[in-house]
């Protein structure tokens, strides 16, 4: 088993045993492409690595031998274009199957992969091109994306740009005239063999492998840099939180431009021996998603709470989910009602996890633990996590503070090395051996951690500190509320008061009577002082390109 090469011990008896004794052996010059994918391609050539489908009824299954060769061909093609160790290459590939061999090819070369979402506009693209000194781009061949890229190239001329989705369409002459190259044609012509670079050409464990631009709710995006050991950090994520198993099929709902794709669609899953399910869609539809899960026999599943909220509105009994044995949730805190409804429909307990783009799974409800709906769980092994007050002192049980990770004695595998080319920003969150996450939480008497919100999102009203999630969670239990965001608005008497910005569910219309009903509902679910004194109904909530609610925009 692949995990035996990196874990002296794989199985544990309890959370306490797991936290105390989990260890990862990190080889010198570890490269996921060569040391995991190519090894699996040789030792288990016919084993399934990737199962891909889309809404056009196309489907594709790729073995590990196939993935090894496909990534070698891309590595040969990219090298032939002049891509070398340390070069930055942006990938805008949505959920296309080509993303996997492309990112592996860059790992094998020792280049720096920059996964990016297709929702970026010209300004976003130019900023990222310049900040990371991008040398090459690989993009899906869609007119809306090409239009934004063309405008961006006017300010940042890029010599190497490849289009994915097979052979060029009828306008290939025009695309070629614009400098676009055909990824499929280049890959088909390239050598299926790619020798591992040696000496100075080989990437080391501390070299940058991935760059993620965090979407952020304020300021320009940060460049999170992960090194070549980062994949090993996701053994925690896949094997022990998502409970991926050898021969299983894991499905994480995420577009490849988000760090969540690295959490659930590549590294840890293949290390655990599980195949990866990829459903390539543009518009989320809960019924379609459930049909895919049933058709392909997904065994483990991960999605954000918002998607579960839509899934439980479907008749789950219509879908054969008999092979689904484990489900987890991340991205935002879990509402207890979603937990209960999903449990009723599937018999599965949803288990939360927590992390950031800057890290791997730092907190989770692991298999040995009883879930507490709304709690993220307990700290992962290797993460020396504390809840600190404003003076950096450990908080008492049930006292709110900032989540911080102590790295003075040891640094967790998978925790970022700093913000790329930005020592000042790195120092602002990481000093004296302490990484401050900017997330607020509290720990109960059992050691379970409960998320409150981003430090900037805490509402201070009449001396009370109110976290957005606790009020949002209460509102979401009412059938009239589809989505909501809680923010603070200035008030001359109370400093701030709670405001609810609400997207209504179908069949409900805004009215003064509904406002009163929702306010009274919150008072019955949580402490009355937390109820929203201001209520606004909107068609949709402003969100970042990674799908997080932009409370800063609502406050503005």
Order of alpha helices (4+ residues) and beta strands (2+ residues): alpha-alpha-beta-beta-alpha-beta-alpha-beta-alpha-beta-alpha-beta-alpha-beta-alpha-beta-beta-alpha-beta-alpha-alpha-beta-alpha-beta-alpha-beta-alpha-beta-beta-beta-beta-beta-alpha-beta-beta-beta-beta-beta-alpha-beta-beta-alpha-beta-alpha
